[in-house]
Amino acid sequence: MNYEQFLEIYNTGPEATYKLFMSIVQVNALLVKRTDQLDKQIQELKERLNKNSRNSSKPPSTDEFVKPKSQRKKSGKPSGGQKGHKGHTLKMSAQPDHSIIHAIKTCHGCGFTLEGVAVDSIEKRQVFDLPPLQVEVTEHLVQSKTCPFCGEKNKSCFPEGVTQPVQYGHRLKAFLVYLNQYQLLPYERLVELFNDVFNHSISEGTLYNTNRLAYETLEITESEIIKQILGSPVVHVDETGMRVEGIRQWLHVASTENLTHYAYHAKRGSKATDTIGILPAYQGTAVHDFWKPYLNYKCSHALCNAHHLRELTGIMELTKQQWPQEMIDLLLEIKNAVDDRKTIATRLEPKEIEGFEARYNSIVKQGFQMNPLPIREKGKRGRPKQGKARNMLIRLQEYRQEILAYMYDFQVPFDNNQAERDLRMMKVKQKISGVFRSNLGAKMFCRIRGYISTARKNSVPVLAAIVSALEGKPFVPEL
C-alpha cells in the first residue's frame, strides 16, 4: 500500500481506518505466532544437528568426520611411553626349540680344511617363527586277543570321547568356536582360513555342529552364571539392537566385574526383561541408563552418570545456560571424593553428604528458574513440550537418590560402562559377520559369548576355557 492509497482510506472516515488498523494487527499476530513456531523448529533442528557421542547417548560410530573433543582433561605429558617406563622387546629364549650349527669347513683365505680345528667362539642369533601349520591325525588301534588258557575273548578300549570312526578332536573344535564366536570370523571366511593356513577342508555344517555342541554343553554353566549374578550386590544391565533373520531385535546384558550373561529378545522393554528373568528376581542394586522399564523392578537402582554428563553437555551447548556445567562439576567432584575415600572408608561423612545434597538441590532449583513451565497455547491440544533442559531437571529432581547412589554406597559405580563394554562386541560382530541367520544361531552366540566373557574377566585363557567346556569340564567362577 502506498501513501495515496492510505489517504484514500483515511478520507473515507474512522471506520475504514480502524478496519485497516485491525487487519494489520491480525496479520502481525499471525506473523509473530508463525515466527515463534519457526524458532522452535530451528531450535529442534539445531539440537538434532549438534548431537554427537560427547553430548548425547548417540554412539561414536554416528559422529561426523570431525571427531568431537574428549571430555578427558589433558595431563600435560607428551604422547607415547613416559620417562622411566620400562619398555618391552623381544628377548632371547634360554631354551630354544631347535639349534642349527653353521660349521666352517674350509678357510676363506687359503682353503685349508678346518674340520678338526677347535672353535674359538660362537655368536648366536634367534628367529621366532611359526612351525608349518597342519592338522595332526592320531590313529587309535584297539587290540583283540583270545586267552589261550580259558578261551575268553578280550578287547581293549578306545579313549574317552573317541566314539566315531573318523572325528575331530576337542582342541580343533575349540579352535573353531574360538575363531567364530570370539574372533567373530563368519563361517565362509573361517572355511577359507582353514584351507589357506592348514591346507585342510572343513565344511560350514561342521562349524555349525561344533557351535551347537558348545551351546548345549554350556547350558548348566549359564544357569550357574545367572545364579551368581542374582547373588551379586551390584549388577549392570543394558541393551542394544541386533538383527536376527533380517529383523531388528535386542541383545540384553546383565553383568558384573567377573560375570556376563547375554540374552536376545524381540522386544526391548519389560516383556523382554520378564522373559529373561534376572531383574524380576534380583534384590541388589541395578545400574542402568534412564530406561524407564528398568525402574519398574523392586530392586534398588542407580542411574548411569556418564549418560548424564553427556546430556548436560548437550543442554549447555544448546541453551548456553550455566547450571548444566555446575551440575557436571558437582557430579565429578563427588566422584573424586568417593574415589579418594574408598581405600580407607565405606562411605562419606554425613556432613559431606549433606553439603553435596544441598549444592545439588540448589543447582536444580536454579535450573528450574531458568526453564519455567511452558505456557499452553490457546486452542492447541495436549500438553506443551517441556524441552530437553526441563525434562533433565525433572529427572534430576525426582531421581536424586538413584543419580547419587554412588555417593551413598561405595559398591555402586559412577557409571554403567561395564555393561556398555560388554555390549560393544555386538556392534563389532555386526560389522564383521553381519546378521544372525537363525534364532538358534543368536541363542548359541549369546550363551557361548557370555561364557567366554566370564572366562576372560576371570583371567582364564579363552581357548583353554572352550576346550574345557567341550571336554565336559567348563570353567565356573568360584563364589
Contacts in CASP RR format, 6 or more apart in sequence:
PFRMAT RR
TARGET T0000
AUTHOR 0000-0000-0000
METHOD contacts of the structure
MODEL  1
MNYEQFLEIYNTGPEATYKLFMSIVQVNALLVKRTDQLDKQIQELKERLN
KNSRNSSKPPSTDEFVKPKSQRKKSGKPSGGQKGHKGHTLKMSAQPDHSI
IHAIKTCHGCGFTLEGVAVDSIEKRQVFDLPPLQVEVTEHLVQSKTCPFC
GEKNKSCFPEGVTQPVQYGHRLKAFLVYLNQYQLLPYERLVELFNDVFNH
SISEGTLYNTNRLAYETLEITESEIIKQILGSPVVHVDETGMRVEGIRQW
LHVASTENLTHYAYHAKRGSKATDTIGILPAYQGTAVHDFWKPYLNYKCS
HALCNAHHLRELTGIMELTKQQWPQEMIDLLLEIKNAVDDRKTIATRLEP
KEIEGFEARYNSIVKQGFQMNPLPIREKGKRGRPKQGKARNMLIRLQEYR
QEILAYMYDFQVPFDNNQAERDLRMMKVKQKISGVFRSNLGAKMFCRIRG
YISTARKNSVPVLAAIVSALEGKPFVPEL
6 20 0 8 1.000
9 16 0 8 1.000
9 17 0 8 1.000
9 20 0 8 1.000
10 16 0 8 1.000
10 17 0 8 1.000
43 318 0 8 1.000
46 318 0 8 1.000
47 318 0 8 1.000
47 388 0 8 1.000
50 314 0 8 1.000
50 317 0 8 1.000
50 318 0 8 1.000
51 58 0 8 1.000
51 314 0 8 1.000
52 58 0 8 1.000
52 62 0 8 1.000
52 63 0 8 1.000
52 64 0 8 1.000
52 68 0 8 1.000
53 59 0 8 1.000
53 60 0 8 1.000
53 62 0 8 1.000
53 63 0 8 1.000
53 68 0 8 1.000
53 310 0 8 1.000
54 68 0 8 1.000
54 69 0 8 1.000
54 70 0 8 1.000
54 71 0 8 1.000
54 310 0 8 1.000
54 313 0 8 1.000
55 68 0 8 1.000
55 310 0 8 1.000
55 311 0 8 1.000
55 313 0 8 1.000
55 314 0 8 1.000
55 317 0 8 1.000
56 310 0 8 1.000
56 311 0 8 1.000
56 314 0 8 1.000
57 289 0 8 1.000
57 307 0 8 1.000
57 310 0 8 1.000
57 311 0 8 1.000
59 427 0 8 1.000
61 427 0 8 1.000
71 309 0 8 1.000
71 313 0 8 1.000
90 128 0 8 1.000
92 124 0 8 1.000
92 126 0 8 1.000
93 126 0 8 1.000
96 126 0 8 1.000
103 115 0 8 1.000
104 114 0 8 1.000
105 113 0 8 1.000
105 114 0 8 1.000
105 115 0 8 1.000
106 112 0 8 1.000
106 113 0 8 1.000
106 114 0 8 1.000
107 113 0 8 1.000
107 114 0 8 1.000
133 197 0 8 1.000
133 198 0 8 1.000
134 198 0 8 1.000
134 199 0 8 1.000
134 200 0 8 1.000
135 172 0 8 1.000
135 198 0 8 1.000
135 200 0 8 1.000
140 158 0 8 1.000
140 159 0 8 1.000
140 162 0 8 1.000
142 155 0 8 1.000
142 156 0 8 1.000
142 157 0 8 1.000
142 158 0 8 1.000
143 155 0 8 1.000
143 156 0 8 1.000
144 153 0 8 1.000
144 154 0 8 1.000
144 155 0 8 1.000
144 156 0 8 1.000
145 153 0 8 1.000
145 154 0 8 1.000
145 155 0 8 1.000
146 152 0 8 1.000
146 153 0 8 1.000
146 154 0 8 1.000
147 153 0 8 1.000
147 154 0 8 1.000
168 206 0 8 1.000
168 210 0 8 1.000
170 467 0 8 1.000
170 470 0 8 1.000
170 471 0 8 1.000
171 467 0 8 1.000
173 210 0 8 1.000
173 213 0 8 1.000
173 214 0 8 1.000
173 470 0 8 1.000
174 463 0 8 1.000
174 466 0 8 1.000
174 467 0 8 1.000
174 469 0 8 1.000
174 470 0 8 1.000
175 463 0 8 1.000
176 190 0 8 1.000
176 202 0 8 1.000
176 206 0 8 1.000
176 207 0 8 1.000
176 210 0 8 1.000
176 211 0 8 1.000
177 210 0 8 1.000
177 211 0 8 1.000
177 214 0 8 1.000
177 448 0 8 1.000
177 466 0 8 1.000
177 470 0 8 1.000
178 462 0 8 1.000
178 463 0 8 1.000
178 466 0 8 1.000
179 185 0 8 1.000
179 190 0 8 1.000
179 193 0 8 1.000
180 186 0 8 1.000
180 187 0 8 1.000
180 190 0 8 1.000
180 207 0 8 1.000
180 211 0 8 1.000
181 211 0 8 1.000
181 214 0 8 1.000
181 444 0 8 1.000
181 445 0 8 1.000
181 448 0 8 1.000
181 449 0 8 1.000
181 452 0 8 1.000
182 449 0 8 1.000
182 452 0 8 1.000
182 462 0 8 1.000
184 425 0 8 1.000
184 428 0 8 1.000
184 429 0 8 1.000
184 432 0 8 1.000
184 433 0 8 1.000
185 193 0 8 1.000
185 432 0 8 1.000
185 433 0 8 1.000
186 432 0 8 1.000
186 433 0 8 1.000
186 434 0 8 1.000
187 204 0 8 1.000
187 207 0 8 1.000
187 208 0 8 1.000
188 204 0 8 1.000
190 202 0 8 1.000
190 207 0 8 1.000
191 201 0 8 1.000
191 202 0 8 1.000
191 203 0 8 1.000
191 204 0 8 1.000
191 207 0 8 1.000
194 200 0 8 1.000
194 201 0 8 1.000
194 202 0 8 1.000
195 201 0 8 1.000
211 441 0 8 1.000
211 444 0 8 1.000
211 448 0 8 1.000
212 440 0 8 1.000
212 444 0 8 1.000
213 470 0 8 1.000
214 444 0 8 1.000
214 448 0 8 1.000
214 466 0 8 1.000
214 469 0 8 1.000
214 470 0 8 1.000
215 443 0 8 1.000
215 444 0 8 1.000
215 447 0 8 1.000
215 448 0 8 1.000
217 469 0 8 1.000
217 470 0 8 1.000
217 472 0 8 1.000
217 474 0 8 1.000
218 447 0 8 1.000
218 448 0 8 1.000
218 451 0 8 1.000
218 469 0 8 1.000
218 474 0 8 1.000
219 447 0 8 1.000
220 474 0 8 1.000
221 451 0 8 1.000
221 469 0 8 1.000
221 474 0 8 1.000
221 475 0 8 1.000
221 476 0 8 1.000
222 261 0 8 1.000
222 447 0 8 1.000
222 450 0 8 1.000
222 451 0 8 1.000
224 476 0 8 1.000
225 259 0 8 1.000
225 260 0 8 1.000
225 261 0 8 1.000
225 450 0 8 1.000
225 451 0 8 1.000
225 454 0 8 1.000
225 476 0 8 1.000
225 477 0 8 1.000
226 261 0 8 1.000
226 278 0 8 1.000
228 259 0 8 1.000
228 477 0 8 1.000
228 479 0 8 1.000
229 235 0 8 1.000
229 254 0 8 1.000
229 255 0 8 1.000
229 256 0 8 1.000
229 259 0 8 1.000
229 261 0 8 1.000
229 278 0 8 1.000
229 282 0 8 1.000
230 278 0 8 1.000
230 281 0 8 1.000
230 282 0 8 1.000
230 283 0 8 1.000
231 283 0 8 1.000
231 284 0 8 1.000
232 256 0 8 1.000
232 259 0 8 1.000
232 284 0 8 1.000
233 284 0 8 1.000
233 285 0 8 1.000
233 411 0 8 1.000
234 256 0 8 1.000
234 284 0 8 1.000
234 285 0 8 1.000
234 286 0 8 1.000
234 287 0 8 1.000
234 302 0 8 1.000
234 411 0 8 1.000
234 412 0 8 1.000
234 413 0 8 1.000
235 254 0 8 1.000
235 255 0 8 1.000
235 256 0 8 1.000
235 278 0 8 1.000
235 282 0 8 1.000
235 284 0 8 1.000
235 285 0 8 1.000
235 286 0 8 1.000
235 287 0 8 1.000
236 253 0 8 1.000
236 254 0 8 1.000
236 255 0 8 1.000
236 256 0 8 1.000
236 286 0 8 1.000
236 287 0 8 1.000
236 288 0 8 1.000
236 416 0 8 1.000
236 418 0 8 1.000
236 419 0 8 1.000
236 422 0 8 1.000
237 252 0 8 1.000
237 253 0 8 1.000
237 254 0 8 1.000
237 255 0 8 1.000
237 278 0 8 1.000
237 279 0 8 1.000
237 286 0 8 1.000
237 287 0 8 1.000
237 288 0 8 1.000
237 294 0 8 1.000
237 416 0 8 1.000
237 419 0 8 1.000
238 252 0 8 1.000
238 253 0 8 1.000
238 288 0 8 1.000
238 289 0 8 1.000
238 416 0 8 1.000
238 419 0 8 1.000
238 420 0 8 1.000
238 422 0 8 1.000
238 423 0 8 1.000
239 250 0 8 1.000
239 251 0 8 1.000
239 252 0 8 1.000
239 253 0 8 1.000
239 268 0 8 1.000
239 269 0 8 1.000
239 272 0 8 1.000
239 291 0 8 1.000
239 423 0 8 1.000
240 250 0 8 1.000
240 251 0 8 1.000
240 423 0 8 1.000
240 426 0 8 1.000
240 427 0 8 1.000
241 248 0 8 1.000
241 249 0 8 1.000
241 250 0 8 1.000
241 251 0 8 1.000
241 426 0 8 1.000
242 248 0 8 1.000
242 249 0 8 1.000
242 250 0 8 1.000
242 251 0 8 1.000
242 264 0 8 1.000
242 426 0 8 1.000
242 430 0 8 1.000
242 435 0 8 1.000
242 436 0 8 1.000
242 442 0 8 1.000
243 249 0 8 1.000
243 430 0 8 1.000
243 434 0 8 1.000
243 435 0 8 1.000
243 436 0 8 1.000
244 264 0 8 1.000
244 435 0 8 1.000
244 436 0 8 1.000
244 438 0 8 1.000
244 439 0 8 1.000
244 442 0 8 1.000
245 435 0 8 1.000
245 436 0 8 1.000
245 437 0 8 1.000
245 438 0 8 1.000
245 439 0 8 1.000
246 435 0 8 1.000
247 266 0 8 1.000
249 264 0 8 1.000
249 265 0 8 1.000
249 266 0 8 1.000
249 442 0 8 1.000
250 264 0 8 1.000
250 265 0 8 1.000
250 266 0 8 1.000
250 267 0 8 1.000
250 268 0 8 1.000
250 272 0 8 1.000
251 262 0 8 1.000
251 263 0 8 1.000
251 264 0 8 1.000
251 423 0 8 1.000
251 426 0 8 1.000
251 446 0 8 1.000
252 262 0 8 1.000
252 263 0 8 1.000
252 264 0 8 1.000
252 265 0 8 1.000
252 272 0 8 1.000
252 273 0 8 1.000
252 276 0 8 1.000
253 260 0 8 1.000
253 261 0 8 1.000
253 262 0 8 1.000
253 419 0 8 1.000
253 422 0 8 1.000
253 423 0 8 1.000
254 261 0 8 1.000
254 276 0 8 1.000
254 278 0 8 1.000
254 279 0 8 1.000
254 419 0 8 1.000
255 261 0 8 1.000
255 418 0 8 1.000
255 419 0 8 1.000
255 422 0 8 1.000
255 453 0 8 1.000
256 418 0 8 1.000
257 418 0 8 1.000
257 457 0 8 1.000
258 454 0 8 1.000
258 457 0 8 1.000
258 458 0 8 1.000
258 477 0 8 1.000
259 454 0 8 1.000
259 457 0 8 1.000
259 477 0 8 1.000
260 422 0 8 1.000
260 449 0 8 1.000
260 450 0 8 1.000
260 453 0 8 1.000
260 454 0 8 1.000
260 457 0 8 1.000
261 278 0 8 1.000
261 450 0 8 1.000
262 422 0 8 1.000
262 445 0 8 1.000
262 446 0 8 1.000
262 447 0 8 1.000
262 449 0 8 1.000
262 450 0 8 1.000
262 453 0 8 1.000
263 276 0 8 1.000
263 446 0 8 1.000
264 442 0 8 1.000
264 443 0 8 1.000
264 446 0 8 1.000
265 271 0 8 1.000
265 272 0 8 1.000
265 275 0 8 1.000
265 276 0 8 1.000
266 272 0 8 1.000
268 293 0 8 1.000
269 291 0 8 1.000
269 293 0 8 1.000
270 293 0 8 1.000
270 296 0 8 1.000
273 279 0 8 1.000
273 280 0 8 1.000
273 293 0 8 1.000
273 294 0 8 1.000
273 297 0 8 1.000
274 280 0 8 1.000
279 286 0 8 1.000
279 294 0 8 1.000
279 297 0 8 1.000
279 299 0 8 1.000
280 297 0 8 1.000
282 297 0 8 1.000
282 299 0 8 1.000
283 299 0 8 1.000
284 299 0 8 1.000
284 300 0 8 1.000
285 299 0 8 1.000
285 300 0 8 1.000
285 301 0 8 1.000
285 302 0 8 1.000
285 405 0 8 1.000
285 409 0 8 1.000
285 411 0 8 1.000
285 412 0 8 1.000
286 294 0 8 1.000
286 297 0 8 1.000
286 299 0 8 1.000
286 300 0 8 1.000
286 301 0 8 1.000
286 302 0 8 1.000
287 301 0 8 1.000
287 302 0 8 1.000
287 303 0 8 1.000
287 304 0 8 1.000
287 412 0 8 1.000
287 413 0 8 1.000
287 415 0 8 1.000
287 416 0 8 1.000
287 418 0 8 1.000
287 419 0 8 1.000
288 294 0 8 1.000
288 301 0 8 1.000
288 302 0 8 1.000
288 303 0 8 1.000
288 304 0 8 1.000
288 416 0 8 1.000
288 419 0 8 1.000
289 303 0 8 1.000
289 304 0 8 1.000
289 307 0 8 1.000
289 416 0 8 1.000
290 303 0 8 1.000
290 304 0 8 1.000
290 307 0 8 1.000
290 395 0 8 1.000
290 399 0 8 1.000
294 301 0 8 1.000
295 301 0 8 1.000
295 402 0 8 1.000
300 405 0 8 1.000
301 402 0 8 1.000
301 405 0 8 1.000
302 402 0 8 1.000
302 405 0 8 1.000
302 406 0 8 1.000
302 412 0 8 1.000
302 413 0 8 1.000
303 399 0 8 1.000
303 402 0 8 1.000
303 403 0 8 1.000
303 405 0 8 1.000
304 415 0 8 1.000
304 416 0 8 1.000
304 417 0 8 1.000
305 331 0 8 1.000
305 335 0 8 1.000
305 403 0 8 1.000
305 406 0 8 1.000
305 414 0 8 1.000
305 415 0 8 1.000
306 414 0 8 1.000
306 415 0 8 1.000
306 416 0 8 1.000
306 417 0 8 1.000
307 415 0 8 1.000
307 416 0 8 1.000
308 327 0 8 1.000
308 331 0 8 1.000
308 403 0 8 1.000
309 328 0 8 1.000
309 331 0 8 1.000
309 332 0 8 1.000
311 388 0 8 1.000
311 392 0 8 1.000
312 324 0 8 1.000
312 325 0 8 1.000
312 327 0 8 1.000
312 328 0 8 1.000
312 392 0 8 1.000
313 324 0 8 1.000
313 328 0 8 1.000
314 324 0 8 1.000
315 321 0 8 1.000
315 324 0 8 1.000
315 388 0 8 1.000
315 389 0 8 1.000
315 392 0 8 1.000
316 322 0 8 1.000
316 324 0 8 1.000
316 325 0 8 1.000
316 328 0 8 1.000
318 388 0 8 1.000
318 389 0 8 1.000
319 370 0 8 1.000
319 371 0 8 1.000
319 389 0 8 1.000
321 367 0 8 1.000
321 370 0 8 1.000
321 371 0 8 1.000
321 389 0 8 1.000
323 363 0 8 1.000
323 366 0 8 1.000
323 367 0 8 1.000
323 370 0 8 1.000
324 389 0 8 1.000
324 392 0 8 1.000
326 363 0 8 1.000
326 366 0 8 1.000
327 360 0 8 1.000
327 363 0 8 1.000
327 364 0 8 1.000
327 396 0 8 1.000
330 356 0 8 1.000
330 359 0 8 1.000
330 360 0 8 1.000
330 363 0 8 1.000
331 403 0 8 1.000
333 356 0 8 1.000
334 356 0 8 1.000
334 404 0 8 1.000
334 406 0 8 1.000
334 407 0 8 1.000
335 406 0 8 1.000
335 414 0 8 1.000
337 348 0 8 1.000
337 352 0 8 1.000
337 356 0 8 1.000
338 348 0 8 1.000
338 406 0 8 1.000
338 407 0 8 1.000
338 410 0 8 1.000
338 414 0 8 1.000
341 347 0 8 1.000
341 348 0 8 1.000
341 410 0 8 1.000
342 410 0 8 1.000
345 410 0 8 1.000
346 410 0 8 1.000
347 408 0 8 1.000
347 409 0 8 1.000
347 410 0 8 1.000
348 356 0 8 1.000
348 407 0 8 1.000
353 407 0 8 1.000
353 408 0 8 1.000
356 404 0 8 1.000
356 407 0 8 1.000
357 400 0 8 1.000
357 404 0 8 1.000
360 396 0 8 1.000
360 400 0 8 1.000
360 404 0 8 1.000
361 400 0 8 1.000
364 393 0 8 1.000
364 396 0 8 1.000
364 397 0 8 1.000
367 389 0 8 1.000
367 393 0 8 1.000
368 390 0 8 1.000
368 393 0 8 1.000
368 397 0 8 1.000
370 389 0 8 1.000
371 387 0 8 1.000
371 389 0 8 1.000
371 390 0 8 1.000
371 393 0 8 1.000
373 386 0 8 1.000
373 390 0 8 1.000
374 384 0 8 1.000
374 385 0 8 1.000
374 386 0 8 1.000
374 387 0 8 1.000
374 390 0 8 1.000
375 384 0 8 1.000
376 382 0 8 1.000
376 383 0 8 1.000
376 384 0 8 1.000
377 384 0 8 1.000
386 394 0 8 1.000
395 403 0 8 1.000
396 403 0 8 1.000
401 408 0 8 1.000
405 412 0 8 1.000
406 412 0 8 1.000
406 413 0 8 1.000
406 414 0 8 1.000
422 453 0 8 1.000
425 449 0 8 1.000
429 445 0 8 1.000
436 442 0 8 1.000
436 445 0 8 1.000
451 465 0 8 1.000
451 469 0 8 1.000
451 474 0 8 1.000
451 475 0 8 1.000
452 462 0 8 1.000
452 465 0 8 1.000
452 466 0 8 1.000
454 475 0 8 1.000
454 477 0 8 1.000
455 461 0 8 1.000
455 462 0 8 1.000
455 465 0 8 1.000
455 475 0 8 1.000
456 462 0 8 1.000
458 475 0 8 1.000
458 477 0 8 1.000
460 475 0 8 1.000
465 474 0 8 1.000
465 475 0 8 1.000
468 474 0 8 1.000
468 475 0 8 1.000
469 475 0 8 1.000
END
